[in-house]
């Protein structure tokens, strides 16, 4: 199973509360933070919730 590399590219200052909480659950705290997570439906859903704030790449 592959991995997802998720990078925060925009601030969560004006984001809805659930979106900023989703960023925290992914492990992203500030612009430029990068995390790698397993490519599961759960993390895909997290990424889709905040797709306007992050960049998502597939990593093998």
PDB file of N, CA, C and O in Angstrom, chain B, residues numbered from 101:
ATOM      1  N   UNK B 101       0.840  -1.171   0.000  1.00  0.00           N
ATOM      2  CA  UNK B 101       0.000   0.000   0.000  1.00  0.00           C
ATOM      3  C   UNK B 101       0.886   1.236   0.000  1.00  0.00           C
ATOM      4  O   UNK B 101       1.911   1.266   0.681  1.00  0.00           O
ATOM      5  N   UNK B 102       0.500   2.251  -0.756  1.00  0.00           N
ATOM      6  CA  UNK B 102       1.278   3.460  -0.893  1.00  0.00           C
ATOM      7  C   UNK B 102       1.082   4.419   0.261  1.00  0.00           C
ATOM      8  O   UNK B 102       0.408   4.126   1.248  1.00  0.00           O
ATOM      9  N   UNK B 103       1.692   5.566   0.097  1.00  0.00           N
ATOM     10  CA  UNK B 103       1.593   6.612   1.112  1.00  0.00           C
ATOM     11  C   UNK B 103       1.149   7.900   0.452  1.00  0.00           C
ATOM     12  O   UNK B 103       1.286   8.081  -0.758  1.00  0.00           O
ATOM     13  N   UNK B 104       0.614   8.791   1.270  1.00  0.00           N
ATOM     14  CA  UNK B 104       0.250  10.127   0.833  1.00  0.00           C
ATOM     15  C   UNK B 104       1.181  11.121   1.500  1.00  0.00           C
ATOM     16  O   UNK B 104       1.396  11.056   2.711  1.00  0.00           O
ATOM     17  N   UNK B 105       1.735  12.037   0.725  1.00  0.00           N
ATOM     18  CA  UNK B 105       2.518  13.128   1.283  1.00  0.00           C
ATOM     19  C   UNK B 105       1.620  14.362   1.259  1.00  0.00           C
ATOM     20  O   UNK B 105       1.227  14.839   0.195  1.00  0.00           O
ATOM     21  N   UNK B 106       1.304  14.864   2.437  1.00  0.00           N
ATOM     22  CA  UNK B 106       0.379  15.980   2.576  1.00  0.00           C
ATOM     23  C   UNK B 106       1.153  17.185   3.085  1.00  0.00           C
ATOM     24  O   UNK B 106       1.807  17.116   4.126  1.00  0.00           O
ATOM     25  N   UNK B 107       1.077  18.297   2.347  1.00  0.00           N
ATOM     26  CA  UNK B 107       1.781  19.529   2.683  1.00  0.00           C
ATOM     27  C   UNK B 107       0.764  20.643   2.883  1.00  0.00           C
ATOM     28  O   UNK B 107      -0.111  20.840   2.040  1.00  0.00           O
ATOM     29  N   UNK B 108       0.867  21.371   3.983  1.00  0.00           N
ATOM     30  CA  UNK B 108      -0.019  22.500   4.203  1.00  0.00           C
ATOM     31  C   UNK B 108       0.503  23.689   3.417  1.00  0.00           C
ATOM     32  O   UNK B 108       1.658  24.084   3.583  1.00  0.00           O
ATOM     33  N   UNK B 109      -0.339  24.267   2.558  1.00  0.00           N
ATOM     34  CA  UNK B 109       0.084  25.367   1.702  1.00  0.00           C
ATOM     35  C   UNK B 109      -0.642  26.676   2.009  1.00  0.00           C
ATOM     36  O   UNK B 109      -0.219  27.739   1.554  1.00  0.00           O
ATOM     37  N   UNK B 110      -1.723  26.607   2.772  1.00  0.00           N
ATOM     38  CA  UNK B 110      -2.460  27.815   3.147  1.00  0.00           C
ATOM     39  C   UNK B 110      -2.748  27.794   4.636  1.00  0.00           C
ATOM     40  O   UNK B 110      -2.750  26.740   5.271  1.00  0.00           O
ATOM     41  N   UNK B 111      -2.991  28.971   5.176  1.00  0.00           N
ATOM     42  CA  UNK B 111      -3.265  29.121   6.600  1.00  0.00           C
ATOM     43  C   UNK B 111      -4.684  28.662   6.933  1.00  0.00           C
ATOM     44  O   UNK B 111      -5.583  28.710   6.093  1.00  0.00           O
ATOM     45  N   UNK B 112      -4.864  28.219   8.173  1.00  0.00           N
ATOM     46  CA  UNK B 112      -6.177  27.786   8.645  1.00  0.00           C
ATOM     47  C   UNK B 112      -6.835  28.863   9.495  1.00  0.00           C
ATOM     48  O   UNK B 112      -7.791  28.575  10.214  1.00  0.00           O
ATOM     49  N   UNK B 113      -6.346  30.098   9.430  1.00  0.00           N
ATOM     50  CA  UNK B 113      -6.882  31.166  10.274  1.00  0.00           C
ATOM     51  C   UNK B 113      -8.375  31.384  10.073  1.00  0.00           C
ATOM     52  O   UNK B 113      -9.113  31.510  11.050  1.00  0.00           O
ATOM     53  N   UNK B 114      -8.824  31.430   8.851  1.00  0.00           N
ATOM     54  CA  UNK B 114     -10.238  31.704   8.586  1.00  0.00           C
ATOM     55  C   UNK B 114     -11.021  30.447   8.222  1.00  0.00           C
ATOM     56  O   UNK B 114     -12.158  30.531   7.757  1.00  0.00           O
ATOM     57  N   UNK B 115     -10.427  29.311   8.429  1.00  0.00           N
ATOM     58  CA  UNK B 115     -11.102  28.045   8.116  1.00  0.00           C
ATOM     59  C   UNK B 115     -12.138  27.733   9.187  1.00  0.00           C
ATOM     60  O   UNK B 115     -12.071  28.240  10.307  1.00  0.00           O
ATOM     61  N   UNK B 116     -13.093  26.893   8.822  1.00  0.00           N
ATOM     62  CA  UNK B 116     -14.085  26.446   9.789  1.00  0.00           C
ATOM     63  C   UNK B 116     -13.402  25.613  10.861  1.00  0.00           C
ATOM     64  O   UNK B 116     -12.304  25.097  10.657  1.00  0.00           O
ATOM     65  N   UNK B 117     -14.059  25.489  11.999  1.00  0.00           N
ATOM     66  CA  UNK B 117     -13.457  24.786  13.127  1.00  0.00           C
ATOM     67  C   UNK B 117     -13.141  23.335  12.778  1.00  0.00           C
ATOM     68  O   UNK B 117     -12.075  22.832  13.135  1.00  0.00           O
ATOM     69  N   UNK B 118     -14.060  22.654  12.082  1.00  0.00           N
ATOM     70  CA  UNK B 118     -13.811  21.247  11.749  1.00  0.00           C
ATOM     71  C   UNK B 118     -12.626  21.095  10.793  1.00  0.00           C
ATOM     72  O   UNK B 118     -11.935  20.077  10.821  1.00  0.00           O
ATOM     73  N   UNK B 119     -12.390  22.100   9.949  1.00  0.00           N
ATOM     74  CA  UNK B 119     -11.261  22.029   9.029  1.00  0.00           C
ATOM     75  C   UNK B 119      -9.940  22.232   9.763  1.00  0.00           C
ATOM     76  O   UNK B 119      -8.967  21.538   9.469  1.00  0.00           O
ATOM     77  N   UNK B 120      -9.886  23.160  10.702  1.00  0.00           N
ATOM     78  CA  UNK B 120      -8.650  23.350  11.459  1.00  0.00           C
ATOM     79  C   UNK B 120      -8.381  22.144  12.351  1.00  0.00           C
ATOM     80  O   UNK B 120      -7.222  21.791  12.569  1.00  0.00           O
ATOM     81  N   UNK B 121      -9.427  21.504  12.873  1.00  0.00           N
ATOM     82  CA  UNK B 121      -9.249  20.287  13.662  1.00  0.00           C
ATOM     83  C   UNK B 121      -8.766  19.132  12.791  1.00  0.00           C
ATOM     84  O   UNK B 121      -7.992  18.290  13.248  1.00  0.00           O
ATOM     85  N   UNK B 122      -9.212  19.088  11.552  1.00  0.00           N
ATOM     86  CA  UNK B 122      -8.749  18.057  10.625  1.00  0.00           C
ATOM     87  C   UNK B 122      -7.267  18.227  10.334  1.00  0.00           C
ATOM     88  O   UNK B 122      -6.532  17.242  10.272  1.00  0.00           O
ATOM     89  N   UNK B 123      -6.819  19.467  10.155  1.00  0.00           N
ATOM     90  CA  UNK B 123      -5.390  19.718   9.953  1.00  0.00           C
ATOM     91  C   UNK B 123      -4.593  19.229  11.149  1.00  0.00           C
ATOM     92  O   UNK B 123      -3.541  18.611  10.980  1.00  0.00           O
ATOM     93  N   UNK B 124      -5.077  19.495  12.354  1.00  0.00           N
ATOM     94  CA  UNK B 124      -4.388  19.043  13.568  1.00  0.00           C
ATOM     95  C   UNK B 124      -4.334  17.527  13.634  1.00  0.00           C
ATOM     96  O   UNK B 124      -3.311  16.957  14.014  1.00  0.00           O
ATOM     97  N   UNK B 125      -5.435  16.866  13.265  1.00  0.00           N
ATOM     98  CA  UNK B 125      -5.446  15.402  13.323  1.00  0.00           C
ATOM     99  C   UNK B 125      -4.507  14.792  12.292  1.00  0.00           C
ATOM    100  O   UNK B 125      -4.019  13.678  12.480  1.00  0.00           O
ATOM    101  N   UNK B 126      -4.251  15.512  11.207  1.00  0.00           N
ATOM    102  CA  UNK B 126      -3.267  15.058  10.228  1.00  0.00           C
ATOM    103  C   UNK B 126      -1.847  15.313  10.709  1.00  0.00           C
ATOM    104  O   UNK B 126      -0.906  14.710  10.193  1.00  0.00           O
ATOM    105  N   UNK B 127      -1.676  16.191  11.684  1.00  0.00           N
ATOM    106  CA  UNK B 127      -0.354  16.509  12.207  1.00  0.00           C
ATOM    107  C   UNK B 127       0.245  17.762  11.600  1.00  0.00           C
ATOM    108  O   UNK B 127       1.452  17.983  11.691  1.00  0.00           O
ATOM    109  N   UNK B 128      -0.593  18.587  10.980  1.00  0.00           N
ATOM    110  CA  UNK B 128      -0.131  19.819  10.351  1.00  0.00           C
ATOM    111  C   UNK B 128      -0.427  20.997  11.265  1.00  0.00           C
ATOM    112  O   UNK B 128      -1.552  21.162  11.736  1.00  0.00           O
ATOM    113  N   UNK B 129       0.602  21.826  11.515  1.00  0.00           N
ATOM    114  CA  UNK B 129       0.438  22.944  12.437  1.00  0.00           C
ATOM    115  C   UNK B 129       0.649  24.295  11.783  1.00  0.00           C
ATOM    116  O   UNK B 129       0.038  25.281  12.195  1.00  0.00           O
ATOM    117  N   UNK B 130       1.510  24.361  10.761  1.00  0.00           N
ATOM    118  CA  UNK B 130       1.787  25.644  10.125  1.00  0.00           C
ATOM    119  C   UNK B 130       2.073  25.425   8.645  1.00  0.00           C
ATOM    120  O   UNK B 130       2.275  24.295   8.200  1.00  0.00           O
ATOM    121  N   UNK B 131       2.088  26.508   7.899  1.00  0.00           N
ATOM    122  CA  UNK B 131       2.334  26.443   6.461  1.00  0.00           C
ATOM    123  C   UNK B 131       3.726  25.858   6.224  1.00  0.00           C
ATOM    124  O   UNK B 131       4.697  26.256   6.867  1.00  0.00           O
ATOM    125  N   UNK B 132       3.806  24.929   5.312  1.00  0.00           N
ATOM    126  CA  UNK B 132       5.074  24.300   4.976  1.00  0.00           C
ATOM    127  C   UNK B 132       5.291  22.963   5.678  1.00  0.00           C
ATOM    128  O   UNK B 132       6.218  22.234   5.324  1.00  0.00           O
ATOM    129  N   UNK B 133       4.471  22.628   6.651  1.00  0.00           N
ATOM    130  CA  UNK B 133       4.593  21.334   7.322  1.00  0.00           C
ATOM    131  C   UNK B 133       4.239  20.208   6.353  1.00  0.00           C
ATOM    132  O   UNK B 133       3.307  20.329   5.558  1.00  0.00           O
ATOM    133  N   UNK B 134       4.992  19.114   6.430  1.00  0.00           N
ATOM    134  CA  UNK B 134       4.776  17.962   5.560  1.00  0.00           C
ATOM    135  C   UNK B 134       4.647  16.714   6.425  1.00  0.00           C
ATOM    136  O   UNK B 134       5.438  16.501   7.344  1.00  0.00           O
ATOM    137  N   UNK B 135       3.640  15.889   6.123  1.00  0.00           N
ATOM    138  CA  UNK B 135       3.484  14.611   6.804  1.00  0.00           C
ATOM    139  C   UNK B 135       3.262  13.530   5.751  1.00  0.00           C
ATOM    140  O   UNK B 135       2.749  13.799   4.665  1.00  0.00           O
ATOM    141  N   UNK B 136       3.651  12.320   6.084  1.00  0.00           N
ATOM    142  CA  UNK B 136       3.371  11.173   5.227  1.00  0.00           C
ATOM    143  C   UNK B 136       2.480  10.218   5.992  1.00  0.00           C
ATOM    144  O   UNK B 136       2.795   9.831   7.118  1.00  0.00           O
ATOM    145  N   UNK B 137       1.370   9.838   5.388  1.00  0.00           N
ATOM    146  CA  UNK B 137       0.402   8.948   6.008  1.00  0.00           C
ATOM    147  C   UNK B 137       0.100   7.809   5.048  1.00  0.00           C
ATOM    148  O   UNK B 137       0.266   7.943   3.836  1.00  0.00           O
ATOM    149  N   UNK B 138      -0.342   6.692   5.599  1.00  0.00           N
ATOM    150  CA  UNK B 138      -0.761   5.558   4.776  1.00  0.00           C
ATOM    151  C   UNK B 138      -1.926   5.978   3.885  1.00  0.00           C
ATOM    152  O   UNK B 138      -2.748   6.804   4.280  1.00  0.00           O
ATOM    153  N   UNK B 139      -1.992   5.421   2.708  1.00  0.00           N
ATOM    154  CA  UNK B 139      -3.060   5.730   1.759  1.00  0.00           C
ATOM    155  C   UNK B 139      -4.277   4.881   2.098  1.00  0.00           C
ATOM    156  O   UNK B 139      -4.486   3.817   1.515  1.00  0.00           O
ATOM    157  N   UNK B 140      -5.074   5.358   3.042  1.00  0.00           N
ATOM    158  CA  UNK B 140      -6.293   4.674   3.460  1.00  0.00           C
ATOM    159  C   UNK B 140      -7.488   5.584   3.189  1.00  0.00           C
ATOM    160  O   UNK B 140      -7.317   6.791   3.024  1.00  0.00           O
ATOM    161  N   UNK B 141      -8.681   5.029   3.143  1.00  0.00           N
ATOM    162  CA  UNK B 141      -9.862   5.873   2.934  1.00  0.00           C
ATOM    163  C   UNK B 141     -10.015   6.952   4.010  1.00  0.00           C
ATOM    164  O   UNK B 141     -10.504   8.045   3.727  1.00  0.00           O
ATOM    165  N   UNK B 142      -9.603   6.650   5.228  1.00  0.00           N
ATOM    166  CA  UNK B 142      -9.699   7.624   6.314  1.00  0.00           C
ATOM    167  C   UNK B 142      -8.857   8.866   6.016  1.00  0.00           C
ATOM    168  O   UNK B 142      -9.357   9.985   6.127  1.00  0.00           O
ATOM    169  N   UNK B 143      -7.594   8.688   5.641  1.00  0.00           N
ATOM    170  CA  UNK B 143      -6.730   9.823   5.374  1.00  0.00           C
ATOM    171  C   UNK B 143      -7.092  10.514   4.070  1.00  0.00           C
ATOM    172  O   UNK B 143      -6.895  11.723   3.940  1.00  0.00           O
ATOM    173  N   UNK B 144      -7.615   9.773   3.105  1.00  0.00           N
ATOM    174  CA  UNK B 144      -8.115  10.411   1.881  1.00  0.00           C
ATOM    175  C   UNK B 144      -9.271  11.350   2.204  1.00  0.00           C
ATOM    176  O   UNK B 144      -9.362  12.448   1.654  1.00  0.00           O
ATOM    177  N   UNK B 145     -10.156  10.911   3.104  1.00  0.00           N
ATOM    178  CA  UNK B 145     -11.276  11.756   3.526  1.00  0.00           C
ATOM    179  C   UNK B 145     -10.806  12.992   4.250  1.00  0.00           C
ATOM    180  O   UNK B 145     -11.329  14.082   4.019  1.00  0.00           O
ATOM    181  N   UNK B 146      -9.813  12.841   5.134  1.00  0.00           N
ATOM    182  CA  UNK B 146      -9.233  13.998   5.818  1.00  0.00           C
ATOM    183  C   UNK B 146      -8.685  14.985   4.795  1.00  0.00           C
ATOM    184  O   UNK B 146      -8.932  16.187   4.888  1.00  0.00           O
ATOM    185  N   UNK B 147      -7.943  14.475   3.825  1.00  0.00           N
ATOM    186  CA  UNK B 147      -7.330  15.348   2.818  1.00  0.00           C
ATOM    187  C   UNK B 147      -8.397  16.046   1.977  1.00  0.00           C
ATOM    188  O   UNK B 147      -8.235  17.215   1.628  1.00  0.00           O
ATOM    189  N   UNK B 148      -9.485  15.349   1.646  1.00  0.00           N
ATOM    190  CA  UNK B 148     -10.550  15.963   0.853  1.00  0.00           C
ATOM    191  C   UNK B 148     -11.289  17.046   1.628  1.00  0.00           C
ATOM    192  O   UNK B 148     -11.812  17.989   1.035  1.00  0.00           O
ATOM    193  N   UNK B 149     -11.335  16.914   2.954  1.00  0.00           N
ATOM    194  CA  UNK B 149     -11.994  17.924   3.772  1.00  0.00           C
ATOM    195  C   UNK B 149     -11.256  19.256   3.709  1.00  0.00           C
ATOM    196  O   UNK B 149     -11.883  20.315   3.737  1.00  0.00           O
ATOM    197  N   UNK B 150      -9.935  19.207   3.625  1.00  0.00           N
ATOM    198  CA  UNK B 150      -9.123  20.432   3.641  1.00  0.00           C
ATOM    199  C   UNK B 150      -8.319  20.590   2.353  1.00  0.00           C
ATOM    200  O   UNK B 150      -7.220  21.145   2.374  1.00  0.00           O
ATOM    201  N   UNK B 151      -8.856  20.108   1.232  1.00  0.00           N
ATOM    202  CA  UNK B 151      -8.134  20.097  -0.038  1.00  0.00           C
ATOM    203  C   UNK B 151      -7.738  21.509  -0.480  1.00  0.00           C
ATOM    204  O   UNK B 151      -6.757  21.664  -1.207  1.00  0.00           O
ATOM    205  N   UNK B 152      -8.470  22.531  -0.063  1.00  0.00           N
ATOM    206  CA  UNK B 152      -8.141  23.909  -0.429  1.00  0.00           C
ATOM    207  C   UNK B 152      -7.002  24.479   0.417  1.00  0.00           C
ATOM    208  O   UNK B 152      -6.505  25.568   0.128  1.00  0.00           O
ATOM    209  N   UNK B 153      -6.584  23.756   1.459  1.00  0.00           N
ATOM    210  CA  UNK B 153      -5.516  24.219   2.335  1.00  0.00           C
ATOM    211  C   UNK B 153      -4.236  23.397   2.202  1.00  0.00           C
ATOM    212  O   UNK B 153      -3.192  23.795   2.719  1.00  0.00           O
ATOM    213  N   UNK B 154      -4.304  22.260   1.520  1.00  0.00           N
ATOM    214  CA  UNK B 154      -3.167  21.347   1.450  1.00  0.00           C
ATOM    215  C   UNK B 154      -2.880  20.933   0.013  1.00  0.00           C
ATOM    216  O   UNK B 154      -3.693  21.113  -0.894  1.00  0.00           O
ATOM    217  N   UNK B 155      -1.684  20.369  -0.152  1.00  0.00           N
ATOM    218  CA  UNK B 155      -1.276  19.738  -1.399  1.00  0.00           C
ATOM    219  C   UNK B 155      -1.052  18.263  -1.102  1.00  0.00           C
ATOM    220  O   UNK B 155      -0.385  17.922  -0.125  1.00  0.00           O
ATOM    221  N   UNK B 156      -1.605  17.382  -1.939  1.00  0.00           N
ATOM    222  CA  UNK B 156      -1.527  15.943  -1.693  1.00  0.00           C
ATOM    223  C   UNK B 156      -0.810  15.264  -2.848  1.00  0.00           C
ATOM    224  O   UNK B 156      -1.159  15.467  -4.010  1.00  0.00           O
ATOM    225  N   UNK B 157       0.199  14.450  -2.523  1.00  0.00           N
ATOM    226  CA  UNK B 157       0.942  13.676  -3.533  1.00  0.00           C
ATOM    227  C   UNK B 157       0.942  12.217  -3.122  1.00  0.00           C
ATOM    228  O   UNK B 157       0.961  11.895  -1.934  1.00  0.00           O
ATOM    229  N   UNK B 158       0.922  11.343  -4.104  1.00  0.00           N
ATOM    230  CA  UNK B 158       1.067   9.908  -3.819  1.00  0.00           C
ATOM    231  C   UNK B 158       2.539   9.546  -3.871  1.00  0.00           C
ATOM    232  O   UNK B 158       3.251   9.930  -4.799  1.00  0.00           O
ATOM    233  N   UNK B 159       2.995   8.798  -2.861  1.00  0.00           N
ATOM    234  CA  UNK B 159       4.389   8.381  -2.754  1.00  0.00           C
ATOM    235  C   UNK B 159       4.408   6.865  -2.670  1.00  0.00           C
ATOM    236  O   UNK B 159       3.574   6.266  -1.991  1.00  0.00           O
ATOM    237  N   UNK B 160       5.344   6.253  -3.349  1.00  0.00           N
ATOM    238  CA  UNK B 160       5.427   4.786  -3.294  1.00  0.00           C
ATOM    239  C   UNK B 160       6.460   4.324  -2.317  1.00  0.00           C
ATOM    240  O   UNK B 160       6.656   3.121  -2.149  1.00  0.00           O
TER     241      UNK B 160
END
